[in-house]
Amino acid sequence: MAHDLVIRNAQIVDGTGREAYSGDIAIDGDTIVAIGDDIDRGREEIDAAGQVATPGFVDLHTHFDAQIAGRRGK
């Protein structure tokens, strides 16, 4: 069975603290279903050689500058 999307040959930074490693990422719908080097084909495939992928990474920081501008010293 083919995955919806497979990203091939990416340098994967998985957030566990381990070094980046080369591998593939399989996505079905909006869910990452597999990460590794033994992934079936995809209906669509992207060659990410030379690119970094950070699967599952969520950036929670904000650029809400009004927080800084709204604070006034006493």
Buried (B, 14 or more C-beta within 10 A) or exposed (E): EEBBBBBBBBBBBBEEEEEEEEBBBBBBEEEBEBBEEEBEEBEEBBEBEEEEBBBEEEEEEEEEEEEEEEEEEE
